[in-house]
Amino acid sequence: MNIAWGITGAGHFLKESYEVFKKLAEEHKVTILISSAGEEVLQMYGLLDKLTSISCGGYLEEIFLESEMGRSFPKTGRFLLGRYDALVISPATSNTVAKIVHGIADSLITNAVALASKGRIPVHIVPVDVSGSIKSEMPYFMDRKVCEKCDNCIPKRNCPQGAIAEQIDLLKCDGCGICVKYCPNNAIRKGFVEFHVRDVDAKNVNALLSMEDVFVLDAPADILKVF
């Protein structure tokens, strides 16, 4: 099968989605579509460069970045031509879900969903903000309560991306984790953040359920059950 995988700017479910598609790529061709926010978040979590292990660059195995696609998103025209058997959006941010529900197609991912629907290609969506509270892994961060603000900051000197100052610049960080071993105070690490899902986001996810050819999945692992 030929599957298109859309990635939006959510950190939650991102690693799980990567692992799922790594398995799917063993038997199927996967094209990866990455939103501008998704590109940044993939880099923060150290996954951007690893995507070539899923999509090698051949036909229907490319990686398309929204930042390089222009405003007309020409590659999404493949959905009207029937080149794909399915489109999977995982993870899907609340912003992406809201746009899909209201028929807005002004980004690479939402445009792909719109054209897939017009081409009667099934769209499977793994939303992040479903209901209740969510505990999500953060990218690397600096705990300012532990940091002693050393004059000669060893992590700063050894960061290959120059991403460390008084805190970590996540737009420069590529998630390599080199800084962790260099900090003598263990002030750099990963952690978890818990957040409450807004009612409006939960309602939009519920609205997806009534859309034609759109299927909502609870978690990335459920994608394997589809294929």
URMOBEL-V472161 format. One record per pair of residues at least 24 apart in sequence whose C-alpha atoms are under 10 Angstrom apart, sorted by the first residue. I is the first residue (numbers start at 1). J is the second residue. If there is no record, write none. Layout:
I,J + I,J
This chain:
1,25 + 1,27 + 1,28 + 1,29 + 1,30 + 1,83 + 1,84 + 1,85 + 1,86 + 1,227 + 2,27 + 2,28 + 2,29 + 2,30 + 2,31 + 2,60 + 2,61 + 2,82 + 2,83 + 2,84 + 2,85 + 2,86 + 2,87 + 3,28 + 3,29 + 3,30 + 3,31 + 3,32 + 3,60 + 3,61 + 3,83 + 3,84 + 3,85 + 3,86 + 3,87 + 3,88 + 3,227 + 4,29 + 4,30 + 4,31 + 4,32 + 4,33 + 4,60 + 4,61 + 4,62 + 4,63 + 4,76 + 4,79 + 4,83 + 4,84 + 4,85 + 4,86 + 4,87 + 4,88 + 4,89 + 4,112 + 4,123 + 5,30 + 5,31 + 5,32 + 5,33 + 5,34 + 5,63 + 5,86 + 5,87 + 5,88 + 5,89 + 5,90 + 5,91 + 5,109 + 5,123 + 5,124 + 6,31 + 6,32 + 6,33 + 6,34 + 6,35 + 6,38 + 6,64 + 6,87 + 6,88 + 6,89 + 6,90 + 6,91 + 6,92 + 6,108 + 6,109 + 6,110 + 6,112 + 6,113 + 6,125 + 7,32 + 7,33 + 7,34 + 7,35 + 7,36 + 7,37 + 7,38 + 7,39 + 7,41 + 7,42 + 7,65 + 7,88 + 7,89 + 7,90 + 7,91 + 7,92 + 7,93 + 7,108 + 7,109 + 8,33 + 8,34 + 8,35 + 8,36 + 8,37 + 8,38 + 8,39 + 8,40 + 8,41 + 8,42 + 8,89 + 8,90 + 8,91 + 8,92 + 8,93 + 8,94 + 8,95 + 8,96 + 8,108 + 8,109 + 8,110 + 9,34 + 9,35 + 9,36 + 9,37 + 9,38 + 9,39 + 9,40 + 9,41 + 9,42 + 9,90 + 9,91 + 9,92 + 9,93 + 9,94 + 9,95 + 9,96 + 10,37 + 10,38 + 10,40 + 10,41 + 10,42 + 10,90 + 10,91 + 10,92 + 10,93 + 10,94 + 10,127 + 10,128 + 10,129 + 10,136 + 11,38 + 11,41 + 11,42 + 11,44 + 11,45 + 11,91 + 11,92 + 11,93 + 11,128 + 11,136 + 11,137 + 11,138 + 11,139 + 12,90 + 12,91 + 12,92 + 12,93 + 12,127 + 12,128 + 12,129 + 12,134 + 12,135 + 12,136 + 12,137 + 12,138 + 13,90 + 13,91 + 13,92 + 13,126 + 13,127 + 13,128 + 13,136 + 13,137 + 13,219 + 13,220 + 13,221 + 14,38 + 14,41 + 14,42 + 14,45 + 14,47 + 14,90 + 14,91 + 14,92 + 14,128 + 14,137 + 14,220 + 15,42 + 15,45 + 15,46 + 15,47 + 15,91 + 15,137 + 15,220 + 16,90 + 16,91 + 16,219 + 16,220 + 16,221 + 17,89 + 17,90 + 17,91 + 17,126 + 17,219 + 17,220 + 17,221 + 17,223 + 18,42 + 18,47 + 18,50 + 18,51 + 18,54 + 18,90 + 18,91 + 18,220 + 19,54 + 19,220 + 19,221 + 20,220 + 20,221 + 20,222 + 20,223 + 20,224 + 21,51 + 21,53 + 21,54 + 21,55 + 21,90 + 21,220 + 21,221 + 21,223 + 21,224 + 22,50 + 22,51 + 22,52 + 22,53 + 22,54 + 22,55 + 23,54 + 23,224 + 24,54 + 24,223 + 24,224 + 24,227 + 25,53 + 25,54 + 25,55 + 25,56 + 25,61 + 26,54 + 27,227 + 28,54 + 28,61 + 28,227 + 29,54 + 29,55 + 29,56 + 29,58 + 29,59 + 29,60 + 29,61 + 29,62 + 29,84 + 30,54 + 30,55 + 30,56 + 30,57 + 30,58 + 30,59 + 30,60 + 30,61 + 30,62 + 30,63 + 30,84 + 30,87 + 31,55 + 31,56 + 31,57 + 31,58 + 31,59 + 31,60 + 31,61 + 31,62 + 31,63 + 31,64 + 31,84 + 31,87 + 32,57 + 32,60 + 32,61 + 32,62 + 32,63 + 32,64 + 32,65 + 32,87 + 32,88 + 32,89 + 33,62 + 33,63 + 33,64 + 33,65 + 33,66 + 33,75 + 33,76 + 33,87 + 33,88 + 33,89 + 33,108 + 33,109 + 33,112 + 34,63 + 34,64 + 34,65 + 34,66 + 34,67 + 34,89 + 34,108 + 34,109 + 35,64 + 35,65 + 35,66 + 35,67 + 35,69 + 35,96 + 35,107 + 35,108 + 35,109 + 35,110 + 36,65 + 36,66 + 36,67 + 36,68 + 36,107 + 36,108 + 36,109 + 37,66 + 37,67 + 38,65 + 38,66 + 38,91 + 38,92 + 38,93 + 39,65 + 39,66 + 39,67 + 40,170 + 40,171 + 40,172 + 40,173 + 40,174 + 41,139 + 41,170 + 41,171 + 41,173 + 41,174 + 41,175 + 42,139 + 42,174 + 42,175 + 43,139 + 43,170 + 43,171 + 43,172 + 43,173 + 43,174 + 43,175 + 43,176 + 44,138 + 44,139 + 44,140 + 44,169 + 44,170 + 44,171 + 44,172 + 44,173 + 44,174 + 44,175 + 44,176 + 45,137 + 45,138 + 45,139 + 45,140 + 45,170 + 45,173 + 45,174 + 45,175 + 45,176 + 45,177 + 46,139 + 46,173 + 46,174 + 46,175 + 46,176 + 46,177 + 47,174 + 47,175 + 47,176 + 48,174 + 48,175 + 49,174 + 60,84 + 64,108 + 65,108 + 66,107 + 66,108 + 66,109 + 67,108 + 69,107 + 69,108 + 70,107 + 70,108 + 71,106 + 71,107 + 71,108 + 72,106 + 72,107 + 72,108 + 72,111 + 73,106 + 73,107 + 73,108 + 73,109 + 73,111 + 73,112 + 74,108 + 74,111 + 74,112 + 75,108 + 75,112 + 76,108 + 76,109 + 76,110 + 76,111 + 76,112 + 76,113 + 76,114 + 76,115 + 76,116 + 77,111 + 77,112 + 77,115 + 77,116 + 77,119 + 78,112 + 78,115 + 78,116 + 78,119 + 79,112 + 79,113 + 79,114 + 79,115 + 79,116 + 79,117 + 79,118 + 79,119 + 79,120 + 79,121 + 80,112 + 80,114 + 80,115 + 80,116 + 80,117 + 80,118 + 80,119 + 80,120 + 80,121 + 81,115 + 81,116 + 81,119 + 82,116 + 82,119 + 82,120 + 82,121 + 83,119 + 83,121 + 84,116 + 84,119 + 84,121 + 84,122 + 85,116 + 85,120 + 85,121 + 85,122 + 85,123 + 86,116 + 86,120 + 86,121 + 86,122 + 86,123 + 86,124 + 86,226 + 86,227 + 87,112 + 87,113 + 87,116 + 87,117 + 87,121 + 87,122 + 87,123 + 87,124 + 87,125 + 87,214 + 88,113 + 88,122 + 88,123 + 88,124 + 88,125 + 88,126 + 88,214 + 88,215 + 88,216 + 88,217 + 88,220 + 88,223 + 89,113 + 89,123 + 89,124 + 89,125 + 89,126 + 89,127 + 89,216 + 89,217 + 89,220 + 90,124 + 90,125 + 90,126 + 90,127 + 90,128 + 90,217 + 90,219 + 90,220 + 90,223 + 91,125 + 91,126 + 91,127 + 91,128 + 91,129 + 91,219 + 91,220 + 92,125 + 92,126 + 92,127 + 92,128 + 92,129 + 93,126 + 93,127 + 93,128 + 93,129 + 93,201 + 94,127 + 94,128 + 94,129 + 94,130 + 94,197 + 94,198 + 94,200 + 94,201 + 94,202 + 94,204 + 94,205 + 95,129 + 95,201 + 95,204 + 96,127 + 97,125 + 97,126 + 97,127 + 97,128 + 97,129 + 97,201 + 97,202 + 97,204 + 97,205 + 97,207 + 97,208 + 98,200 + 98,201 + 98,202 + 98,203 + 98,204 + 98,205 + 98,207 + 98,208 + 99,204 + 100,204 + 100,205 + 100,207 + 100,208 + 100,211 + 101,204 + 101,205 + 101,206 + 101,207 + 101,208 + 101,209 + 101,210 + 101,211 + 102,204 + 102,207 + 102,208 + 113,214 + 116,213 + 116,214 + 117,211 + 117,212 + 117,213 + 117,214 + 118,213 + 120,212 + 120,213 + 120,214 + 121,213 + 121,214 + 122,212 + 122,213 + 122,214 + 122,215 + 123,211 + 123,212 + 123,213 + 123,214 + 123,215 + 123,216 + 124,213 + 124,214 + 124,215 + 124,216 + 124,217 + 124,222 + 124,223 + 124,226 + 125,205 + 125,208 + 125,214 + 125,215 + 125,216 + 125,217 + 125,218 + 125,219 + 125,220 + 125,223 + 126,205 + 126,215 + 126,216 + 126,217 + 126,218 + 126,219 + 126,220 + 126,221 + 126,222 + 126,223 + 127,201 + 127,202 + 127,204 + 127,205 + 127,208 + 127,216 + 127,217 + 127,218 + 127,219 + 127,220 + 128,197 + 128,201 + 128,202 + 128,205 + 128,218 + 128,219 + 129,195 + 129,196 + 129,197 + 129,198 + 129,199 + 129,200 + 129,201 + 129,202 + 129,203 + 129,204 + 129,205 + 130,196 + 130,197 + 130,198 + 130,199 + 130,201 + 130,202 + 130,203 + 130,204 + 130,205 + 130,206 + 130,218 + 131,196 + 131,197 + 131,198 + 131,199 + 131,201 + 131,202 + 131,203 + 131,205 + 131,206 + 132,195 + 132,196 + 132,197 + 132,198 + 132,199 + 132,202 + 133,194 + 133,195 + 133,196 + 133,197 + 133,198 + 134,192 + 134,193 + 134,194 + 134,195 + 134,196 + 134,197 + 135,192 + 135,193 + 135,194 + 135,195 + 135,196 + 136,191 + 136,192 + 136,193 + 136,194 + 136,195 + 137,190 + 137,191 + 137,192 + 137,193 + 137,194 + 138,189 + 138,190 + 138,191 + 138,192 + 138,193 + 139,168 + 139,170 + 139,173 + 139,174 + 139,175 + 139,177 + 139,189 + 139,190 + 139,191 + 139,192 + 140,168 + 140,169 + 140,170 + 140,173 + 140,174 + 140,175 + 140,176 + 140,177 + 140,179 + 140,180 + 140,188 + 140,189 + 140,190 + 140,191 + 141,167 + 141,168 + 141,169 + 141,170 + 141,180 + 141,187 + 141,188 + 141,189 + 141,190 + 141,191 + 142,166 + 142,167 + 142,168 + 142,180 + 142,186 + 142,187 + 142,188 + 142,189 + 142,190 + 143,167 + 143,185 + 143,186 + 143,187 + 143,188 + 143,189 + 143,190 + 143,191 + 144,187 + 144,188 + 145,187 + 146,185 + 146,186 + 146,187 + 146,188 + 147,183 + 147,184 + 147,185 + 147,186 + 147,187 + 147,188 + 148,184 + 148,185 + 148,187 + 149,185 + 149,187 + 150,183 + 150,184 + 150,185 + 153,182 + 153,183 + 153,184 + 154,179 + 154,181 + 154,182 + 154,183 + 154,184 + 155,179 + 155,180 + 155,181 + 155,182 + 155,183 + 155,184 + 155,188 + 156,182 + 156,183 + 157,182 + 158,182
